[in-house]
Structure formats: C-alpha cells, structure tokens
Amino acid sequence: MNILRIDASARLERSLTRKLATHFLETLLAGTPDSEVAKRDVGVTPPDFLTEAWIAAAFTPEKQRTEQDRRVLAESDQLIAEVKAADLILIATPLYNYGMPASLKAWFDKVVRIGQTFSFDLSRGDVPIEPTLSGKTLVILTSSGEFGFEPSGIRHADDHLVPHIQTVAKYLGAETVEIIRIEYQEFGDQRHDHSVERAFQNATTCAQKLARSLNTHRAHKLHL
Ligand SMILES: Cc1cc2nc3c(=O)[nH]c(=O)nc-3n(C[C@H](O)[C@H](O)[C@H](O)COP(=O)(O)O)c2cc1C
C-alpha cells in the first residue's frame, strides 16, 4: 500500500497531531510491513499561494503551455503526483481559527486542479465538476484547544475544518474517510488527558482495521 502523510501543524516536537500520526502509521506499518510512506510536511514547508499566472497556466490546455507555464505548475505537478500514487492519505492537522491552517489550504489549492483531479463539463448540467480519482482512503487526525466540534457537539457549527476537508476530499479520490480528534488541549485538564488517550486508542483500532482489510483484500485477490 502507498501511504501519503501530510503534516500541517506549525509545531514540531510539541505537536499532538504529529505524535498521533506517527502512532497511527507505526500501527499501520506493523500490519502492512511492505507499505511505502511518502511525507509532505506543509507545516514546515508550506506550498506557495495561488497566483494569477498559476491559474492561467492550469487552465491552458497542456499542449499550448509555455515553458514559463510549466515552471509555474511544477510544484502542483509534484503534489498531485504524490496524491495520485497514494492508496491512503493521512492528514494530520490542527484546528486554527476554526478552520484549516493556511498551509494546508495552500496544499489543497495546488492539488485540486482541472484535468488532473477533476473534469469540468457543462454538458453534465448543474453538476459540471466530477472527480477523476477514486478508491482512496483518507484518515483525518485533528487536535483542537476547545471541544465539541463533532456533529452532536456544542461547537459543531464552528467546525470549518473537518467538514471542509470532507467536501474537498472527493477531489483527492477519497471514498472512505476516518476521523480521529484530540480535544481540550487549551484546558490541559483530565478531559484533555482522556481525549488524548481515546484518540491514541482509536488510532490503534483504525490502523489495525485498515491493515486487516488490506490484507483480506490481497488474500482474496490471490485466490481469484
Ligand atoms: C494559531 C492558532 C489558532 C488556533 N485556533 C484554535 C481554534 O480556533 N479553536 C480551537 O479549539 N483551538 C485552536 N487552537 C488550538 C490548537 O488547535 C491546538 O493547540 C492543537 O493541539 C494544535 O495542534 P498541534 O498540537 O498538532 O500543534 C489554535 C492554536 C493556534 C496556534
């Protein structure tokens, strides 16, 4: 299995999402030892923001692109190649100001691209945009200072992180989405300790389940 790990926290050693992602991956790799992991650390090296030149180049048909267009699109080409190669995408991201870190948004803006991850066709009527990738699993690991952002929680209406990622995830080809949250970081009390403990347990369970399902799928293919 090819795994793409995206880290979006600006923190390194103290980051909870980075620790949780490492634990998730270690568990997953224990069950699927021949998996390959690619890493893209947008927290440390954010992609450039979009420019007018980038948009013009992306919407120019490939054969008509100039050398300059190709240079402008090079970073996006690389990020898209990483997404295309992945069977499982792991996004480890903090909640910043009730949404995704700007670095992660910059990554999505470079990855979701016409002719690469979606097609646009007005003959499809009111739904002209269709994803071109499919069959991937997306695991979202988040951490927040406050709590209650889950669908039944008191701050669900303020969660512009998970619902946003879920909306754009179809352009990553994600068909299965798993979500694990750490909460209460700013309170630093027992509720936070329990939340961390629960998130690590959920990460273990989720990684073991994904490893099992991959191995079952493989065994099934071998017997066909
Ligand atoms: C710039 C910034 C903005 C934040 N905004 C929010 C917020 O809107 N809501 C919230 O609950 N926590 C917020 N937090 C707290 C983080 O989500 C929390 O510290 C989380 O653990 C960060 O992830 P990390 O541990 O992987 O770095 C913010 C933290 C920072 C640094």
The ligand as an ORCA input file, in Angstrom:
! r2SCAN-3c Opt
* xyz 0 1
  C      -2.812     29.938     15.584
  C      -3.683     29.013     16.411
  C      -5.045     29.056     16.254
  C      -5.857     28.201     16.989
  N      -7.210     28.264     16.844
  C      -7.997     27.418     17.533
  C      -9.411     27.468     17.390
  O      -9.962     28.238     16.615
  N     -10.163     26.615     18.109
  C      -9.609     25.696     18.960
  O     -10.345     24.931     19.574
  N      -8.261     25.620     19.107
  C      -7.460     26.458     18.418
  N      -6.103     26.386     18.561
  C      -5.508     25.329     19.410
  C      -4.952     24.199     18.563
  O      -5.942     23.639     17.735
  C      -4.335     23.128     19.453
  O      -3.263     23.711     20.166
  C      -3.842     21.904     18.713
  O      -3.390     20.950     19.646
  C      -2.713     22.262     17.735
  O      -2.281     21.114     17.037
  P      -0.804     20.536     17.282
  O      -0.766     20.095     18.742
  O      -0.656     19.401     16.341
  O       0.171     21.643     17.024
  C      -5.275     27.268     17.873
  C      -3.886     27.226     18.006
  C      -3.091     28.092     17.295
  C      -1.595     28.022     17.448
*
